[in-house]
Amino acid sequence: MRGLKLAMLGLLLAGAAQATDLRIGTQEDPDRLDPALGGTFGGRFVFTAMCDKLWDLTPQMSFAPQLATKWEWSADGRALTVTLRDDVTFHDGEKMTADTVAWNLERYRSAADSVRKGELKPVAGIEVVDAHTVRIKLTQPFAPLLAVLSDRAGMMVSPKAAERLGKDFFTAPVCSGPYKFAERVAQDRIVLDRFPGYRDQAALHFDRVVIRPTPNSTVRLVNLQAGQLDIIQDLAPTDAAKVKADAKLKFSSVTGLGHAGVYFNIANGAGAENPFAKDKRLRAALDAAIDRNVINQVVMDGLFGPTNQTEAPSSPYFNKAFPVPARDVAKAKALLAEAGISHPVLELKLQNAPRDQQVAEVIQSMAAEAGIEVKVMVGESNANIDAMTKGAFMAHINNWSGRADPDANLSVYLACDSFQNWGKYCPANFNAALERGRSETDPAKRIAAYNEVVSILAEDRPMLYLYNTTWLFAQRAGLKGFVPVPDGLIRVQGVSLE
């Protein structure tokens, strides 16, 4: 009897200990955990719990104060004055001031290894106005800046820790968010401990956040059902009905900002020595062979939004002159004949995620009917990024989580100065139109600029956009306070477990 009581006590204690952890299942393992260096969606999941930003995106697609209390544009649009909180402490105990914010922004825009430089290209300098005010000076009006600073370029890290660790800062990052870095085991988990110095302790209901990268969506759901996870992102659309029918689980979704598509290596190294890179008619042929609605129905259970642009058809930035095309196999064959290549072969890389694999297989089947052989090549996310950086690819299924401003959605893979322009697409007319969209503050003129961008992309096809993302989440029924946001990230503040 005593043994049974001890066993029951052990189970109760284990349950109590487990309740102190918020366990999140994500789709991919992050890259380097430094906002200056990071480029993956998996990394943004970790940063959301660890690194506060100047302001954050809300479910209503507006910006809410976080490290800043307010911001104001100058009359000419060439300066942004930012007022900072006076109660922010970094995880190492250092205080956030205007000087530390200026140091961070300078690091992002000028450090040799920073991948944020392209995002902050129009920034001419940072002025410290007083202890809690900075002024960001621009070479020209730059409409996307607020969206840029709501993400990694707006995250503040401890200058003291960054200078001490140097190039190894990503192994032990120090920010100012609700949870601080504790441990990382590659391909297994990232552990974050509750930060006692966080300014809003009432919003934190867990001692730790444990992020478990699990590429296979089926495995993520099984782990949730087994009680090994509390919430998962990127639920497979085909599992949505199963989650809705399970009383122990809760389903939620939000229309996302992101997109996915087939991204071509146009001019990057040996991988660009292929007919798809050399002749846009082959890219057009593959485009004509694809039925986006079928992909959505077969792979996404009809829950996503078929598109041929970065923005959804409901967006004011969607160019209506180029509607989502219907499939046209005859046109695809005619384009191949015109190009003089009857049986081209495309090596299509993708990450080891079930949805991407299913999309690739559907494309493979459709392309075959037009005479195009697609070889599906599955790999680990970071290994694929390394291959693309080196130009060792023909094409890749790219997934972009999306941003609140259209510039970032277009620029990420295609702007000449983007570190993720792995395909080295860089025509002068495209870049000029993109720059006009960035510098315009008048909404009508911005729409006109981005309409021109889309018309150029419709001709060149450096990327075949397939669909806009709908973010699907599943969680334990007892998990309360989670509110999905269009960027697809999980905010831990206010989340609790009954």
HELIX and SHEET records of a PDB file:
HELIX    1   1 ARG A    2  GLN A   18  1                                  17    
HELIX    2   2 PHE A   41  MET A   50  1                                  10    
HELIX    3   3 ALA A   98  SER A  110  1                                  13    
HELIX    4   4 LEU A  145  VAL A  148  1                                   4    
HELIX    5   5 ARG A  152  GLY A  154  5                                   3    
HELIX    6   6 PRO A  159  LEU A  165  1                                   7    
HELIX    7   7 GLY A  166  THR A  171  5                                   6    
HELIX    8   8 GLN A  201  ALA A  203  5                                   3    
HELIX    9   9 SER A  217  GLN A  225  1                                   9    
HELIX   10  10 PRO A  237  ASP A  239  5                                   3    
HELIX   11  11 ALA A  240  LYS A  244  1                                   5    
HELIX   12  12 GLY A  269  ALA A  272  5                                   4    
HELIX   13  13 PRO A  275  LYS A  278  1                                   4    
HELIX   14  14 LYS A  280  ALA A  289  1                                  10    
HELIX   15  15 ARG A  292  MET A  300  1                                   9    
HELIX   16  16 VAL A  329  ALA A  339  1                                  11    
HELIX   17  17 PRO A  354  ALA A  370  1                                  17    
HELIX   18  18 SER A  381  THR A  389  1                                   9    
HELIX   19  19 PRO A  406  LEU A  414  1                                   9    
HELIX   20  20 ALA A  428  SER A  439  1                                  12    
HELIX   21  21 PRO A  443  ASP A  460  1                                  18    
SHEET    1   A10 TYR A 179  VAL A 185  0                                        
SHEET    2   A10 ARG A 189  ARG A 194 -1                                        
SHEET    3   A10 ARG A 208  PRO A 213 -1                                        
SHEET    4   A10 ASP A  21  THR A  26  1                                        
SHEET    5   A10 ILE A 231  ILE A 232  1                                        
SHEET    6   A10 MET A 463  ARG A 476 -1                                        
SHEET    7   A10 LEU A 249  PHE A 264 -1                                        
SHEET    8   A10 ALA A 395  TRP A 400 -1                                        
SHEET    9   A10 VAL A 345  GLN A 351  1                                        
SHEET   10   A10 GLU A 373  GLY A 379  1                                        
SHEET    1   B 7 TYR A 179  VAL A 185  0                                        
SHEET    2   B 7 ARG A 189  ARG A 194 -1                                        
SHEET    3   B 7 ARG A 208  PRO A 213 -1                                        
SHEET    4   B 7 ASP A  21  THR A  26  1                                        
SHEET    5   B 7 ILE A 231  ILE A 232  1                                        
SHEET    6   B 7 MET A 463  ARG A 476 -1                                        
SHEET    7   B 7 GLY A 305  PRO A 306 -1                                        
SHEET    1   C 2 TRP A  55  LEU A  57  0                                        
SHEET    2   C 2 PHE A  63  PRO A  65 -1                                        
SHEET    1   D 4 ALA A  68  TRP A  73  0                                        
SHEET    2   D 4 ALA A  79  LEU A  84 -1                                        
SHEET    3   D 4 THR A 133  LEU A 138 -1                                        
SHEET    4   D 4 VAL A 123  ASP A 130 -1                                        
SHEET    1   E 2 LEU A 479  LYS A 480  0                                        
SHEET    2   E 2 SER A 496  LEU A 497 -1                                        
END                                                                             
